Amino acid sequence: MRLPIDDNYRIVGYTCGWAIEKKRPYKKTHKWEAIKWYGSLEQAINGLGRLWLRTSDAKTLESALMEVDRIIAKLSRALDTDCYQYR
C-alpha cells in the first residue's frame, strides 16, 4: 500500500511494517527512499508529523502551535478517503 502525502513524502506499507519515504533526485528523474520505519500506520503518520514539526521554521511557542495546526490539516487532507488516489 502506498499513501501519498504530498509531492515529497509518502507512507508505504510493507510486510514487516510501515515506512516514511522521501522523494530524492536521482540522475534525471527521482527515486523514493525510506527514511524512517514504524510498526503501525498510526505511528508512521505521527512520525511524519513530528518530523515536519522538528524541521519547521517555528521560533516561538505560538508559531510552533500554528505549525501543528497546519501539519494536522495537511495530513488530514492527504488521508481523506474521499479524495484518496493510489499511485
ChimeraX attribute file (.defattr): number of C-alpha atoms within 10 A of each C-alpha:
attribute: neighborCount
match mode: 1-to-1
recipient: residues
	/A:1	10
	/A:2	15
	/A:3	17
	/A:4	18
	/A:5	20
	/A:6	13
	/A:7	8
	/A:8	11
	/A:9	19
	/A:10	23
	/A:11	22
	/A:12	18
	/A:13	18
	/A:14	12
	/A:15	5
	/A:16	10
	/A:17	13
	/A:18	23
	/A:19	26
	/A:20	23
	/A:21	22
	/A:22	18
	/A:23	15
	/A:24	13
	/A:25	10
	/A:26	9
	/A:27	7
	/A:28	5
	/A:29	7
	/A:30	10
	/A:31	11
	/A:32	15
	/A:33	14
	/A:34	15
	/A:35	10
	/A:36	15
	/A:37	19
	/A:38	17
	/A:39	13
	/A:40	13
	/A:41	16
	/A:42	10
	/A:43	14
	/A:44	22
	/A:45	20
	/A:46	14
	/A:47	17
	/A:48	21
	/A:49	18
	/A:50	14
	/A:51	12
	/A:52	14
	/A:53	17
	/A:54	11
	/A:55	8
	/A:56	13
	/A:57	11
	/A:58	15
	/A:59	8
	/A:60	9
	/A:61	9
	/A:62	10
	/A:63	13
	/A:64	16
	/A:65	13
	/A:66	12
	/A:67	18
	/A:68	18
	/A:69	11
	/A:70	14
	/A:71	17
	/A:72	13
	/A:73	12
	/A:74	14
	/A:75	16
	/A:76	12
	/A:77	15
	/A:78	18
	/A:79	16
	/A:80	10
	/A:81	9
	/A:82	8
	/A:83	8
	/A:84	13
	/A:85	12
	/A:86	7
	/A:87	8
